[in-house]
Amino acid sequence: MNRFVNSSRTTAILIACLLPLIGRATTAPFLASASVKGTNLVTFAQPDEALLNSISDGFLIITFSSPMRASTVGDNWSSWGSPPTTESSTPRVLWSGQDTNFNPITAVTFSFSQPVSIFGFEAEPGPTNVRTLTANYFMAGQLVKSVSLAVNGNAGAQVFTAIAPPGAFFDSVTLASDADWAVGQIRYSVLPDLTIAKTHPGGSAGHFSQGQNGATYTLSVGNIGQAPSTGLVTVAETLPPSGLTLVSMAGTGWTCGPPNPSNICSRTDAVAVHSAFPVITVTVNVSPTAPATLTNTATVSGGGELNTDNDTALDPTTMNPITNVSGQVSVTQTGFGRNRATGLWVATMTVTNTTASPLIGPLQVVLTNLTPSVTMTNNTGLRNGSSYITAAAANLAPGASVNVAIQFLNPSNGLIGFTPITQSGIF
């Protein structure tokens, strides 16, 4: 490696910015100490001048497309750099070398025995002028990241580091230039990558309604990275400023609420690669004056991940308008009696529009304060814990009436009472 000569310098170290776009990368100021944190150093014990086809730390095997020559930075080298710009001023390095015709080998592919989430190294060209070194990071033959740096052979090494985008990994890296080069301080990491998704019943076609109590969202936290999560994982729920009130958060294995704030759930066990934690159910009440659409937000953090681009989930939710029209209708029941064949108590409910204007359908009659132990059996659904039935699916004209059958299970055969509340809208 006699192309390297003595020199001193101070150099800026650059790292590839994390970009979600395949095949693109830029650089930003970075200290080598940051690339060292949380990564594994791959060393080699072979003596100087040994030709190496691969190196390994016992976990990852890195195989070279052409043999690399072992060496140690010494007095006959240019200044490699000193901490914190580089990890060491005298590292052991691998030289790309020369072919059998003594031509410099300018491109070498590093292939990994298993996928990695981060891969980096320090590199310096052989000639004593500025050369462009380009590191192309691949996943299954597809270019994922590309980092190009102009490195001054007189000024010393620079750091090449890239983090795989969400859901991606690296299985090989090709380093190339128009001259020979050396690399040292080869580091990698396999990392978790937590994601979060937020849904409500019916998905994008589903809805809540004004005045609804006990509406629910579902939060799902998964790991699309290359390693299990480690340490504390925290999920935070952020409601819009108005329109929704948090009732509770709960999920198997999650600590939701005290000692956390009421909108926080946490846990410390690991989630495996390509697996997910048990879901979290978020229960909210909807204001009677909620706007037409509300967006709820949830975030996940921790777990040992570095990529935070996919740690936020938004769930825009339609809030159907509901209008109480009880004062514009009369509700009566006739023919209450017990059906001997079924054992059910049955009646006919009549809803009449008492105004001079049409009532906008659908019209729902909510049976509040229903006698204890009595159960409505033909209800359309539940509204805030009370049974309701759709009396009119369409508009109800002025003075018009609509009849609907109502049925009840009444084990005590006692009186059946309830307070009807008539509302316009879709629950």
PyMOL commands that set and color helices and strands:
alter all, ss='L'
color gray80, all
select helices_A, chain A and resi 32-36+203-205+326-328
alter helices_A, ss='H'
color red, helices_A
select strands_A, chain A and resi 14-16+27-29+40-42+51-56+61-72+92-95+107-116+118-125+130-139+142-152+158-163+170-176+181-189+194-199+207-209+215-223+233-238+244-250+255-256+264-267+275-276+280-286+293-302+312-320+323-324+329-338+345-353+363-368+375-376+381-383+386-392+401-409+419-424
alter strands_A, ss='S'
color yellow, strands_A
deselect
rebuild
show_as cartoon
